[in-house]
Amino acid sequence: MDQQTQVPIDGPRVACDMSGAPDTPAERAAEYRQLFTKALTGRERSEAGIRFRFRADPGIADWVRDLAGREKACCAFFNFTVTADDEEVRWDVSVIDDVTARLALAEFYRLPELLAGT
């Protein structure tokens, strides 16, 4: 009789599962495009990950927090922190220590230009 040994995985799977999401991938992409067009002021890479910077216009911090929450629900390997003050909203993003997760983070950083042409 064959026995299968399951090796426990440390941390979340590096996969995106939008099956339980309230929006579709196309709707999510359109929302990112709208947010970036309306409020993105810059982005940068850091040792820990990346940061998107947005204008602190009314409603932007709540919008970013909501979007980050939905993104975390489908892509658990991402870590998001959203902070805001009167000057700007900062969305810090990092990933678990995994090669594929770091590649996904690199693509996430490129979202503004990837979505600009669509």
Secondary structure, 3 states (H helix, E strand, C coil): CCCCCCCCCCCCCCCCCCCCCCCCHHHHHHHHHHHHHHHEEEEEECCCCEEEEEECCCCHHHHHHHHHHHHHHHCCCEEEEEEECCCEEEEEEEECCCHHHHHHHHHHHCHHHHHHCC
